[in-house]
Amino acid sequence: MSYRVIVGYRQPSDPAAFDEYFRTTHVPITSRMPGIVRMSAGRTESFDGSTPEFYEVAQILFESKDSAVAAVGSPEGQAAAADIGNFADGGFVILFSPEEVSFP
């Protein structure tokens, strides 16, 4: 069963600075974590035009919970976690979840 780490970044004070740092600095740091099967990220939207609670959501997929725990605890994982404070001034939430349902 796959396992995911999901990070929800709340609205930053400077979206352009967030975007630049996230894509050019944070993503390369995070991509060095061992055992990543897939990583995806994107800005959130709302259907009604209101401002969503989260500005960006990132998902990192691992083969198992054990591989996710090892990656988060690795020096690369610790570097990625420590880097969040450098750009996510609006706050963030990190969720851990098994991928229990997947289709098609």
C-alpha positions in Angstrom: 0.0 0.0 0.0 1.4 3.4 -0.9 1.8 6.1 1.7 1.7 9.9 1.3 3.0 13.0 3.0 0.7 15.9 2.2 1.7 19.5 2.9 -0.9 22.3 2.8 0.6 25.8 2.7 -1.7 28.6 3.8 -1.9 31.9 2.1 1.5 33.6 2.0 2.1 37.3 2.5 3.9 37.5 -0.8 2.6 34.9 -3.3 5.2 35.8 -6.0 8.1 35.3 -3.5 6.5 32.0 -2.3 6.2 30.7 -5.8 9.7 31.6 -6.7 11.2 30.1 -3.6 9.0 27.0 -3.6 9.8 26.1 -7.1 13.5 27.0 -7.4 14.7 26.2 -3.9 12.3 24.0 -1.8 11.2 21.5 -4.5 14.9 20.7 -5.4 15.6 20.2 -1.6 12.6 18.0 -1.2 13.3 16.0 -4.3 16.5 14.7 -2.7 14.5 12.7 0.0 15.1 9.0 -0.5 12.4 6.7 -1.7 10.1 9.2 -3.4 7.8 7.4 -5.9 6.1 10.6 -7.1 5.8 14.2 -6.0 3.2 16.6 -7.1 2.2 20.1 -6.1 -0.1 22.9 -7.3 -1.9 26.0 -6.2 -5.4 25.6 -4.9 -8.5 27.1 -6.5 -12.1 27.5 -5.4 -15.2 27.0 -7.6 -16.9 30.1 -6.3 -14.0 32.6 -6.6 -13.4 32.8 -2.8 -9.8 32.6 -1.4 -9.1 29.0 -0.4 -7.6 28.4 3.0 -4.5 26.8 1.4 -2.5 28.5 -1.2 -0.6 25.4 -2.4 -0.8 21.7 -1.7 2.0 19.3 -2.2 1.9 15.5 -2.1 4.8 13.1 -1.8 4.1 9.5 -2.5 6.2 6.6 -1.0 5.9 2.8 -1.5 5.1 2.3 2.2 4.8 4.0 5.6 8.3 2.7 6.5 9.8 4.3 3.5 8.0 7.6 4.3 9.2 7.5 7.9 12.8 6.8 6.8 12.6 9.6 4.2 11.2 12.2 6.7 13.8 11.2 9.3 16.7 11.2 6.8 19.1 14.2 6.6 17.4 15.2 3.3 14.0 15.0 4.9 15.1 17.1 7.9 16.5 19.7 5.5 13.2 19.8 3.6 11.3 20.2 6.8 13.6 22.9 8.1 13.4 24.8 4.9 9.6 25.3 5.1 10.1 28.1 7.6 12.1 30.0 5.0 9.1 30.7 2.8 5.8 29.5 4.3 5.0 32.6 6.4 1.3 31.9 6.2 1.7 28.6 8.0 1.3 25.1 6.9 -0.1 21.7 7.8 1.6 18.3 7.3 -0.6 15.2 7.0 0.4 11.6 6.7 -1.9 9.1 5.1 -2.0 5.6 3.6 -3.4 5.5 0.1 -6.4 3.2 0.9 -8.5 4.0 -2.1 -7.3 4.6 -5.6 -8.9 4.3 -9.0 -9.6 4.0 -12.0 
